[in-house]
């Protein structure tokens, strides 16, 4: 059986890849994908803790299901807004979103 | 399960849900003529909701401890409802415009659903409930920020807001997942008993705190604030700066006290740093703003720092001063935004500081109201803002944070300078083309009257403070 630590290493790497991508990427869709990586790492964490440490209960699984559902809703809204920006200025690079600064 | 026990405990949520459904149906049924009365209908319904919930309900828990409420929650919910009511009154003129007229139903429904999310967030007894409430409060909020679909600023602000909200909720969930891993429960009460301040738990506290810090817009997490405030429609900005912030601040207090009580040393250090940063940095940035909505964004960040002074002690006195501060801040800030919004609607979108030169000559009443509200925000004695600041300082002082209170006091002086810049523009600086004289609509006038009553009376009438004090709790 695979040990719990390996799963946690994967989820932590996923988390920080997400943060790195969110900070460095200059495209709104790429930033959105990075945030999704963060949320996925959280889901892995919950499931792993539930499965290995507290096998008798279901709280972690429930939380994961709800987190997936809610993040899907958030992504839908985010994509709608990004499409709206694309219609306005014909691209979604962050460097063009500089109408408001300081 | 006995269904009759649900209503007294969930009174605020159930009445608000009923209003949500009614507004939705009204949007469908009312024809062209009915839409003219949309604002009046919503405001009356909200007023009924406020009146029904004015007396705080009993304490208790439902759904196996997922939802738990104490009388103080009821007070905060009423304050938030009053804020939403005032915002709806002010939004009417903007929503009657040609380009937004057909989607005013959406505005009210989205506003009410964010309010419902905040209610659930406040009364949560389990992290799942808390998370869903938080998301219900922030997802429709992103739609509201991007409400002016064809205006580029609004879409840009919406994108910045939703990406930051997603990122912050991701960080917060990461923290919660490790809390679950170390304690094996997600119930607030059980978790408080099992936390032992291991390094992993301290790390999760920091992640959790940064997630909520985004919502309150404290300084290291404030980068979205100015852009979202400037780009969003003015009515949404006022909602964002008052109601959304107040609910998140109260929730931060309750979770820190209820769940993270064993980690008190760590979160006090954390709050100390964040408070100093928020107050100072926001004040310095506010000095250089030319756009009044951006200016109010930085002002609201520094006000959030003052609110954190009430949180840091974690005492019952702190909770009283927090709720009182929020109430006073609501009256003063909504008065400022009321004036900003009505001027913007009547002058074709003028919101910069220079536009307000000579404002007193043309619109004396509005100028005086704006001045009183700004004095209250700055904390000048006879107005409510002085008393709320005093109580906040007193609670932090009593918990032994002398240096922090001293830094905050120094910053009040700086903030006085930039609030007075607006007053100077309105009363002293002459202008070649001042904003023309106009008469604002009924909704705005009612809302401004309410706010002025708050600014002038809340500090003097001590029954309010005593009433809140009787219900507050702390460590």
Interface residues (C-beta under 8 A of the other chain):
Chain A: X15 X18 X22 X28 X31 X32 X35 X38 X39 X41 X42 X45 X46 X49 X50 X53 X54 X57 X59 X60 X62 X63 X66 X67 X70 X71 X73 X74 X75 X77 X78 X81 X82 X84 X85 X88 X89 X97 X99 X100 X102
Chain B: X127 X128 X131 X132 X135 X139 X142 X143 X146 X149 X150 X152 X153 X155 X156 X157 X158 X159 X160 X162 X163 X165 X166 X167 X169 X170 X171 X173 X174 X176 X177 X178 X180 X181 X184 X185 X186 X226 X227 X230 X231 X288 X294
